[in-house]
């Protein structure tokens, strides 16, 4: 099965996560099929904390990829941030 999940990068005490599409059997930071975004939990100020390529996310979900619960939460968070604010 193909899953959309986080792969950890960065250094000790400074995590940085790539949002990747990978085979479920491959280890967390191992080989992946495609990198579709990133999540930086330590972003401050004007730094971008989350970016997801929506077109690639839509494609992978259409062919049966399952998002992990954490990635699902980030997708919803990103959609909420991108939604236009009603005045």
N, C-alpha and C positions, 0 to 999 in steps of 0.2 A: 504494500500500500504506500502511496505517496502522501507525505504530510508537509504542512507548512509550519515551521517552528523556528525557535531562536537558536543561534549558534553564538557562543560567548567569545569575545575577543577582549582587547584592552589589557591592562596590567592589574596587578594586585591592588585592590581597593579603588580601582577606576574602571568599572565594567563598561563594555560597549558590546551591543548585540547586533548581529546581522539577522535579518528575517530571510530565511532560506527555504527552498523547496527541496526535500530530500526523501530518500527511501526510508521507511520506518526502521529498517534493520540496521542502518548505519549509525554509528555513535554520534553524540550531540555535536561535536566540533569537527566531525570527519567530512567525508566527501559529500557534496551536494550537487543538485541538478542546476539550480539557478538561484541567484541572490536577487530578491525583489525589493529589498528595503533595509532600513536600519532603525535601531532604537537606542538612544543614548539617555539613560536614566539620570545622569549627572549633568545634563545640559542646564546652563544658567544664562540669564540675560537674553541676548538676541540669538544665541546658538539654537540650531534646529535640533529638536529632541526626537522626532519621529518622522520618517518618510517611507511611504509604501507606494510602489508603482501599481495603481489601481487597475490598469489594463491587464497587467500580468497576473495580479491576484484574481481577477475575474476569470481569466483564461484557465488558470490552474484549478479553481473551484469548479469550473464547468466540465473539466475532464475527470473530476472525482477526487481531487486532493482534499484532505481534511485538515483544518487549522487546529492547532493545539489550543487549549483554553486560554493561555496567556496571549497568544497571537490574536485570538478572537476578541479578547478584551482590548488589545491595542488597536485593532481594526475599528472597533466601535468608538474608541477614544479619538482616533484620527478622523473618523467621519463626523463626529460631533464638533471637532475643532474646525473642520472645513466647511461646515454648514453655514449658510449666510445668516447673519444676525438680523432679525426682524426689527424694524424701527418703529 
